[in-house]
């Protein structure tokens, strides 16, 4: 689930059934490599978009039953066929990453939600497809978890995104709390900034909790993996609060001791 190379959250971990680790790793590799085209290096926006369009071209080949170019896409073709995965979620991911090449600000929370519905939710949906658990309520909860994880990444990475001239905090929220781009540039933690971040964190936590029952709907080791995902996301929000919202100088990350605590808490998962 997408969160800054997803290092805060388990991806295809040993908790998962062995049969699912490989397809999840391939889906992750597709998403990660496409996201890197949009974000990493010094390519121009047009060059990034051209690279992502090539991904769409390879997806076209897979959909048409044509052998695609490149080992990753050939592996992806096999995973899609073996697990009967839909193509649309992969296209949605490319749509979001393509948007990243030219959209640097988000006017509203709704606009950000739309972006997350394509940049994050498709991965969760694909996992539900692998688990054979794609009923409407599971999809709703998965979307809530994935979107909240994406937003957690935004709040913890404000300073990193600023260096790319990108702000994911909705402009309407910045205006409401009287926070300017100059404040972000100066890495200034004011009362206004704290109020803004508290607002975003509370809304994100509420969204995460609205999907937190999903691990109980997915049995076995998969459900336990999802418990760690939910608990990890909530822990990052707690850590942002614990540093008084200073994500500029004290970007919160999960450390080994945090994971130990989360593993223990997952045994008495209360949501």
VEXFI-957107 format. One record per residue (C-alpha): x, y, z. Coordinates in steps of 0.001 Angstrom, whole numbers, padded with zeros to 6 digits, always signed. Example, Ala and Ser with C-alpha at 12.3 -4.5 7.8 and 13.67 -1.06 7.14 Angstrom:
REM residues 2
+012300-004500+007800/+013670-001060+007140/
***
This chain:
REM residues 271
+000000+000000+000000/+001526+003107-001186/+003463+005111+001424/+006879+006618+000520/+008367+003449-000905/+006007+001875+001623/+008830+001379+004095/+006556+002038+007074/+004250-000824+006220/+004750-004526+005507/+004770-005571+001854/+004507-009273+000985/+005855-010127+004431/+006372-013560+005889/+002923-013253+007461/+001343-013705+004041/+000619-017140+002582/+003535-018157+000402/+001335-018429-002703/+000509-014705-002523/+003956-013258-001865/+005099-013412-005484/+002024-011763-007063/+002049-009043-004396/+005746-008395-005025/+005059-008041-008767/+002137-005659-008194/+004317-003654-005808/+007191-003572-008325/+004839-002275-011019/+003491+000478-008759/+006865+001398-007287/+008700+001588-010611/+005931+003652-012216/+005854+006003-009224/+009624+006427-009482/+009247+007514-013113/+006867+010233-011935/+008951+011339-008949/+012613+010389-009035/+015579+011749-010973/+015800+014921-013029/+013694+014066-016094/+011371+016727-017478/+007593+016422-016975/+007193+015475-020641/+009846+012767-020343/+008174+011386-017224/+004807+011344-018952/+006306+009546-021947/+007726+006871-019648/+004364+006364-017988/+002615+006205-021343/+004913+003313-022166/+003479+001510-019132/-000009+002037-020573/+001216+000645-023891/+002467-002495-022142/-000857-002844-020316/-002587-002644-023701/-000470-005573-024866/-001338-007589-021778/-005040-006883-022285/-004791-007922-025938/-002980-011152-025100/+000283-009939-026667/+003576-010678-024910/+004777-007358-023490/+008338-006022-023502/+010454-006275-020363/+010648-008912-017670/+008459-006983-015197/+005577-006739-017646/+005895-010382-018668/+005735-011372-015011/+002793-009051-014515/+000999-010627-017469/+001358-014055-015867/+000147-012802-012482/-002883-011119-014042/-003775-014267-015963/-003185-016672-013091/-005215-014667-010573/-007782-013232-013016/-006961-009653-012046/-008660-006726-013783/-006547-004307-015818/-008343-001121-014719/-006621-000787-011306/-003223-000802-013045/-004420+001882-015462/-005731+003923-012537/-002297+003838-010907/-000674+005150-014078/-003348+007851-014295/-002453+009068-010802/+001289+008951-011397/+000800+010831-014671/-001106+013463-012733/+001914+013850-010474/+003970+015042-013454/+001953+018242-013796/-000314+018696-010747/+001612+020292-007909/-001237+021657-005770/-004678+020420-004729/-007423+022969-004310/-009719+020869-002135/-009992+017770-000013/-012269+016254-002637/-009575+016735-005289/-007077+014981-003039/-009515+012131-002432/-009906+011711-006184/-006139+011451-006564/-005897+008891-003755/-008704+006852-005311/-006301+006224-008204/-002886+006373-006522/-003633+004178-003486/-007002+002431-003573/-006246+000275-006657/-003498-001588-004788/-005837-002485-001958/-008474-003592-004442/-005977-005825-006227/-005039-007407-002909/-008709-008103-002217/-008871-009761-005637/-005962-011996-004657/-007702-012798-001350/-011036-013473-003154/-012781-011045-000807/-014162-008352-003146/-017586-007663-001669/-018735-004040-001516/-018120-003537+002211/-014604-004949+002023/-013848-002650-000907/-015159+000348+001046/-012980-000489+004044/-009954-001198+001858/-010350+002170+000125/-010564+003903+003505/-007354+002235+004688/-005456+002870+001445/-006486+006515+001137/-005634+007192+004778/-002219+005540+004340/-001567+007770+001340/-002541+010856+003305/-000380+009797+006241/+002513+009773+003786/+001621+013304+002700/+001578+014638+006259/+004839+012986+007230/+006552+014086+003999/+005574+017746+003752/+009229+018835+003695/+010258+016180+001153/+007394+017085-001175/+008172+020797-000843/+011622+020167-002299/+009791+018843-005385/+007616+021983-005425/+004639+019851-004469/+002057+020425-001751/-000613+017846-001031/-002246+019768+001814/-005474+021093+000273/-005256+024792-000511/-008690+025350+001054/-007364+023986+004365/-004248+026145+004258/-006442+029186+003685/-008792+028195+006489/-005947+027930+009001/-003959+030872+007615/-000914+028810+006629/+001011+029984+003571/+003516+028406+001248/+006107+030751+002739/+005497+029058+006103/+006205+025655+004558/+009299+026991+002794/+010588+028365+006085/+009736+025116+007906/+007992+027241+010507/+005985+025403+013168/+003473+028002+014279/+000210+027691+016155/-001541+027978+012804/+000548+025115+011400/-000204+022947+014432/-003922+023608+014053/-003793+022739+010351/-001897+019516+010925/-004121+018538+013829/-007130+018986+011543/-005602+016831+008787/-004481+014147+011229/-007857+013937+012959/-009636+013595+009626/-007160+010975+008441/-007425+008992+011663/-011219+009003+011372/-010937+007676+007830/-008521+004935+008875/-010778+003845+011720/-013734+003666+009321/-011910+000830+007560/-010225-000734+010569/-012651-003655+010777/-011340-005058+007472/-008713-007308+009141/-011547-009114+010937/-013236-009776+007586/-010080-011359+006129/-009201-014605+007934/-005844-016065+008876/-002407-014630+008286/-003674-012110+005744/-005927-010574+008353/-003012-010371+010757/-000942-008580+008118/-003751-006062+007680/-003866-005482+011428/-000243-004356+011282/-000994-002071+008341/-003805-000334+010223/-001882-000130+013488/+001212+001137+011672/-000733+003940+010033/-002336+004998+013297/+001063+004892+015007/+002541+007316+012465/-000297+009743+013194/+000456+009418+016915/+004141+010081+016250/+003379+013241+014263/+001391+014481+017236/+004173+013477+019629/+006706+015725+017846/+004266+018637+018080/+003605+018451+014314/+007203+019350+013447/+007496+017101+010397/+010149+019440+009011/+012904+018544+011466/+011562+015358+013058/+009911+013299+010328/+008277+010358+012129/+009169+006830+011034/+008464+003433+012535/+011483+001862+014217/+012136-001699+015339/+010788-001061+018817/+007624+000383+017288/+007096-002745+015201/+007543-004928+018271/+004865-002954+020059/+002559-003131+017051/+002999-006904+016823/+001975-007239+020468/-001006-004922+020000/-002120-006853+016937/-002689-009887+019167/-005460-007992+020982/-006724-006001+017986/-009738-004018+019173/-011176-002413+016042/
***
